[in-house]
Amino acid sequence: MPKVSLDMPMEILDDLKLHVGDDRKFVSVADAIRTACRKMLDQLDEIDARHGRGLD
């Protein structure tokens, strides 16, 4: 799996870490970011479909 590096404001990372760990929604920060990206891409696909734009 390719690795990606990014800069993120500390307040966003701190908020994200509240949802990571045992008995929380995500097992790691990387898992949380992957899930967020997938959800955003799904939402963008839905918006494109409503506007008659498709992926060619």
DSSP file (Angstrom, degrees, kcal/mol; ACC not computed):
  #  RESIDUE AA STRUCTURE BP1 BP2  ACC     N-H-->O    O-->H-N    N-H-->O    O-->H-N    TCO  KAPPA ALPHA  PHI   PSI    X-CA   Y-CA   Z-CA
    1    1 A M              0   0    0      0, 0.0     0, 0.0     0, 0.0     0, 0.0   0.000 360.0 360.0 360.0 131.7    0.0    0.0    0.0
    2    2 A P        -     0   0    0      0, 0.0     2,-0.4     0, 0.0     0, 0.0  -0.295 360.0-130.0 -64.5 151.1    1.4    3.4   -0.9
    3    3 A K        -     0   0    0      2,-0.0     2,-0.4     0, 0.0     0, 0.0  -0.829  19.0-162.4-102.5 143.6    2.3    5.8    1.9
    4    4 A V        -     0   0    0     -2,-0.4     2,-0.4     2,-0.0     0, 0.0  -0.979   2.7-156.6-126.4 137.0    1.1    9.4    1.9
    5    5 A S        +     0   0    0     -2,-0.4     2,-0.3     2,-0.0    -2,-0.0  -0.913  20.2 167.0-112.5 141.0    2.5   12.2    3.9
    6    6 A L        -     0   0    0     -2,-0.4     2,-0.4     2,-0.0    -2,-0.0  -0.989  34.1-121.3-150.0 158.5    0.5   15.3    4.8
    7    7 A D        +     0   0    0     -2,-0.3    -2,-0.0     0, 0.0     0, 0.0  -0.844  33.3 178.4 -98.8 139.2    0.5   18.4    7.0
    8    8 A M        -     0   0    0     -2,-0.4    -2,-0.0     4,-0.0     5,-0.0  -0.999  34.9-104.6-142.8 135.8   -2.5   18.7    9.3
    9    9 A P    >>  -     0   0    0      0, 0.0     4,-1.9     0, 0.0     3,-0.8  -0.339  32.3-123.7 -58.8 141.1   -3.3   21.4   11.9
   10   10 A M  H 3> S+     0   0    0      1,-0.3     4,-3.0     2,-0.2     5,-0.2   0.838 108.7  59.7 -57.7 -36.3   -2.7   20.0   15.4
   11   11 A E  H 3> S+     0   0    0      1,-0.2     4,-2.0     2,-0.2    -1,-0.3   0.863 106.4  47.4 -65.0 -33.1   -6.3   20.8   16.5
   12   12 A I  H <> S+     0   0    0     -3,-0.8     4,-2.7     2,-0.2    -1,-0.2   0.931 113.3  47.8 -70.5 -44.4   -7.7   18.5   13.8
   13   13 A L  H  X S+     0   0    0     -4,-1.9     4,-2.5     2,-0.2    -2,-0.2   0.909 111.3  51.0 -61.9 -42.0   -5.2   15.7   14.7
   14   14 A D  H  X S+     0   0    0     -4,-3.0     4,-0.8     2,-0.2    -1,-0.2   0.925 112.0  46.8 -60.9 -44.6   -6.1   16.1   18.4
   15   15 A D  H >< S+     0   0    0     -4,-2.0     3,-0.8    -5,-0.2     4,-0.3   0.914 112.0  51.3 -62.5 -42.3   -9.9   15.9   17.6
   16   16 A L  H >< S+     0   0    0     -4,-2.7     3,-2.0     1,-0.2    -2,-0.2   0.902 103.1  58.2 -61.5 -42.4   -9.2   12.8   15.4
   17   17 A K  H >< S+     0   0    0     -4,-2.5     3,-1.2     1,-0.3    -1,-0.2   0.707  91.0  71.2 -64.2 -19.7   -7.3   11.0   18.1
   18   18 A L  T << S+     0   0    0     -3,-0.8    -1,-0.3    -4,-0.8    -2,-0.2   0.717 101.9  45.5 -66.0 -18.9  -10.3   11.2   20.4
   19   19 A H  T <  S+     0   0    0     -3,-2.0     7,-2.2    -4,-0.3     2,-0.4   0.296  99.1  88.4-106.1   7.3  -11.9    8.6   18.1
   20   20 A V  B <   +a   26   0A   0     -3,-1.2     2,-0.2     5,-0.2     7,-0.2  -0.892  65.1  43.3-113.8 135.6   -8.9    6.3   17.8
   21   21 A G  S >  S-     0   0    0      5,-2.6     3,-1.8    -2,-0.4     7,-0.1  -0.715  92.1 -14.5 131.5-178.3   -8.0    3.4   20.2
   22   22 A D  T 3  S+     0   0    0      1,-0.3     3,-0.1    -2,-0.2     4,-0.1  -0.282 129.2   8.5 -56.9 136.6   -9.4    0.5   22.0
   23   23 A D  T 3  S+     0   0    0      1,-0.2    -1,-0.3     2,-0.1     2,-0.2   0.712 110.4 107.0  63.0  22.8  -13.2    0.6   22.2
   24   24 A R  S <  S-     0   0    0     -3,-1.8    -1,-0.2     2,-0.2    -4,-0.1  -0.684  85.8 -97.2-120.4 179.2  -13.4    3.6   19.8
   25   25 A K  S    S+     0   0    0     -2,-0.2     2,-0.3    -6,-0.2    -5,-0.2   0.849 102.1  42.1 -69.1 -36.4  -14.4    3.8   16.2
   26   26 A F  B     -a   20   0A   0     -7,-2.2    -5,-2.6     1,-0.1    -2,-0.2  -0.869  60.9-150.1-118.9 147.0  -11.0    3.6   14.6
   27   27 A V  S    S+     0   0    0     -2,-0.3     2,-0.3    -7,-0.2    -1,-0.1   0.703  83.7   3.6 -84.7 -20.4   -8.0    1.4   15.3
   28   28 A S  S  > S-     0   0    0      1,-0.1     4,-2.0    -9,-0.1    -1,-0.2  -0.975  72.5-107.4-155.8 165.1   -5.5    4.0   14.1
   29   29 A V  H  > S+     0   0    0     -2,-0.3     4,-2.5     1,-0.2     5,-0.2   0.905 121.2  54.7 -62.5 -40.8   -5.2    7.5   12.8
   30   30 A A  H  > S+     0   0    0      1,-0.2     4,-2.7     2,-0.2    -1,-0.2   0.909 106.6  50.7 -59.6 -42.5   -4.4    6.1    9.4
   31   31 A D  H  > S+     0   0    0      1,-0.2     4,-2.3     2,-0.2    -1,-0.2   0.899 110.3  50.0 -61.3 -41.4   -7.6    4.1    9.5
   32   32 A A  H  X S+     0   0    0     -4,-2.0     4,-2.3     2,-0.2    -2,-0.2   0.905 111.9  47.0 -64.8 -42.1   -9.6    7.2   10.4
   33   33 A I  H  X S+     0   0    0     -4,-2.5     4,-2.5     2,-0.2    -2,-0.2   0.921 112.0  50.0 -67.8 -43.7   -8.1    9.2    7.6
   34   34 A R  H  X S+     0   0    0     -4,-2.7     4,-2.4     1,-0.2    -2,-0.2   0.926 112.3  48.2 -58.2 -45.0   -8.7    6.4    5.0
   35   35 A T  H  X S+     0   0    0     -4,-2.3     4,-2.4     1,-0.2    -2,-0.2   0.908 111.1  50.0 -63.7 -42.6  -12.3    6.1    6.2
   36   36 A A  H  X S+     0   0    0     -4,-2.3     4,-2.5     2,-0.2    -1,-0.2   0.904 110.9  49.6 -63.0 -41.5  -12.8    9.9    5.9
   37   37 A C  H  X S+     0   0    0     -4,-2.5     4,-2.5     2,-0.2    -2,-0.2   0.920 110.6  49.7 -64.5 -43.1  -11.3    9.9    2.4
   38   38 A R  H  X S+     0   0    0     -4,-2.4     4,-2.3     1,-0.2    -2,-0.2   0.922 112.2  48.0 -60.4 -44.0  -13.6    7.1    1.3
   39   39 A K  H  X S+     0   0    0     -4,-2.4     4,-2.3     2,-0.2    -2,-0.2   0.912 111.7  49.6 -64.2 -42.6  -16.7    8.8    2.7
   40   40 A M  H  X S+     0   0    0     -4,-2.5     4,-2.5     2,-0.2    -1,-0.2   0.913 110.9  49.6 -63.1 -42.3  -15.7   12.1    1.1
   41   41 A L  H  X S+     0   0    0     -4,-2.5     4,-2.3     2,-0.2    -1,-0.2   0.892 110.0  51.1 -64.9 -39.2  -15.2   10.4   -2.3
   42   42 A D  H  X S+     0   0    0     -4,-2.3     4,-2.1     2,-0.2    -1,-0.2   0.918 110.9  48.9 -61.4 -43.0  -18.6    8.7   -2.0
   43   43 A Q  H  X S+     0   0    0     -4,-2.3     4,-2.3     1,-0.2    -2,-0.2   0.902 110.5  50.0 -64.4 -40.9  -20.2   12.0   -1.3
   44   44 A L  H  X S+     0   0    0     -4,-2.5     4,-2.7     2,-0.2    -1,-0.2   0.888 109.0  52.5 -64.8 -38.5  -18.5   13.7   -4.2
   45   45 A D  H  X S+     0   0    0     -4,-2.3     4,-2.5     2,-0.2    -2,-0.2   0.907 109.5  49.5 -61.5 -41.9  -19.7   10.8   -6.5
   46   46 A E  H  X S+     0   0    0     -4,-2.1     4,-2.1     2,-0.2    -2,-0.2   0.911 111.4  48.5 -64.1 -42.5  -23.3   11.4   -5.3
   47   47 A I  H  X S+     0   0    0     -4,-2.3     4,-1.4     2,-0.2    -2,-0.2   0.932 111.9  49.3 -62.8 -46.0  -23.0   15.1   -5.9
   48   48 A D  H  <>S+     0   0    0     -4,-2.7     5,-3.3     1,-0.2     3,-0.3   0.910 109.9  51.7 -59.7 -42.6  -21.6   14.5   -9.4
   49   49 A A  H ><5S+     0   0    0     -4,-2.5     3,-1.3     1,-0.2    -1,-0.2   0.898 107.5  52.0 -62.5 -40.5  -24.4   12.0  -10.2
   50   50 A R  H 3<5S+     0   0    0     -4,-2.1    -1,-0.2     1,-0.3    -2,-0.2   0.803 112.2  47.0 -65.6 -27.7  -27.1   14.5   -9.1
   51   51 A H  T 3<5S-     0   0    0     -4,-1.4    -1,-0.3    -3,-0.3    -2,-0.2   0.280 119.2-109.5 -97.7   9.9  -25.5   17.0  -11.5
   52   52 A G  T < 5S+     0   0    0     -3,-1.3     2,-0.5     1,-0.3    -3,-0.2   0.698  74.3 135.6  72.7  19.1  -25.3   14.6  -14.4
   53   53 A R      < -     0   0    0     -5,-3.3     2,-0.3    -6,-0.2    -1,-0.3  -0.864  29.7-178.6-101.2 132.0  -21.5   14.3  -14.2
   54   54 A G        -     0   0    0     -2,-0.5     2,-0.6    -3,-0.1    -9,-0.0  -0.799  34.2 -99.3-122.5 168.0  -20.0   10.9  -14.4
   55   55 A L              0   0    0     -2,-0.3   -10,-0.0     1,-0.1    -2,-0.0  -0.773 360.0 360.0 -86.2 125.2  -16.5    9.5  -14.3
   56   56 A D              0   0    0     -2,-0.6    -1,-0.1     0, 0.0     0, 0.0   0.393 360.0 360.0-108.2 360.0  -15.2    8.9  -17.8
